[in-house]
Amino acid sequence: MSLRRLRRSSRLTQNRAHSISGPISPCIIEYDQNYDEVPPPAFHEIDASPPNFTPYLAECKRIDIEDNIVSHDSHLNTDGEALYRFMIEQALTPPRVYLHCRGTHFEYGSEHGIVTDFDFLVSLNDHVHHKVDHWTVADDEPAYRGHDILEVEGNGGTRREARREEKKAWKSRWSDQIRRGLPPWIARSSSIQSSSDLPEFFHSTQLLSSSKTIREWADEYCACEDTLKEFCYQKVIYGWNLDLLSESLRQTISKYNPESDICVNIVFRGSKVSVRSNNRCARALSNVCMRDLLTVTLVYPVILAFKRLSPKLGARWEVCGGGYRLMQDKTNEAEKRWLGQWTPGILREVRMGNKSRRPI
């Protein structure tokens, strides 16, 4: 073929290509430059299962110096399953416990007459087990079961207000058991009277004493439409006689520093998780500054009185919680061993006059 015919054929081919591609829209025919670089999906990717279910992340925050958790999330106020799972998730974080050591003396000429010699916290958190024992309040024990008064549940789900002597005995026993290292599910008639008598494990029938499960209590809370309702999950620490431990430490410091008035108290942090109504009034009462202002102006006591008297204003549930054991050895003398290890360091902080709020 001659050179002239080749040039003519090339021009015809270009004209035909131009005439064909002219009316075609570029948005219909596209070329992916990276097409050859992307490998085809593998068979296991095609048949892969869907991603795992993501748990609901509820709105919550710490509201006070005790680091308690409060949530006003609307979903937790209407869905019992969501509320139950939220409490179980929050129970994975154990509470914190400290010994608050403080020494003061009176001095003439000082601004207030009282001079602080030392003031610091000693942490026991390294000895707290992270395993939680979920528990519920027994039916015959006074508790907040949907009203702002302590009630006892009888046969058939009937409830009555606890008598005065029942309330007094319950409050005294609760604080006494916690100080002596006994968990709240230990009954009044139990043979266990000290932390050294505690078994290594508790059966679920011992822990879940209520005729209702935690989930059922959560459903009852969500079905309530009260303006200032509240559901609480109480975290408790047990296993050591903290009352005896703090008193032994106080006596030791007093011998070392007899001029000071020594005080050793047990302090808990992050021991309560609360879900409250999602409205402006409930959120305002959860604000510490606002609550203090209402207290000074005598408005807050009036609100508390209305919560107690009005059937549709305040509802309260405190029927369940989690127990966390302080580590114990076979000899049940972990407290004595702790004192032997920590007393020299604590006395050193006393001598240095430590006033830091950072725990040692």
Secondary structure, DSSP 4 states (H G I P E B T S, - for coil): --HHHHHHHHHHHHHHHHHHHSSS-TTTS---TTGGGSPPPPHHHHTPPPPPPPPP----EE-STT--EEE--TTTTT-HHHHHHHHHHHTTS--EEEEEEEEEEE-TTSSSSEEEEEEEEEE-GGGB-S--EEEE--TTS-EEESSSSEEEE-GGG-EEEPPHHHHHHHHHHHHHHHHTT--TTS-TT-S--SGGG--S---HHHHB-SSS-HHHHHHHHHH---TT-EEEEEEEEESS-HHHHHHHHHHHHHHH-TTSEEEEEEEEES-EEEEE-SSHHHHHHH-HHHHHHHHHTTHHHHHHHHHHH-TTT--EEEEEEEEEEBP--TTS-HHHHHHHHHHHHHHHHHHHT---SS--
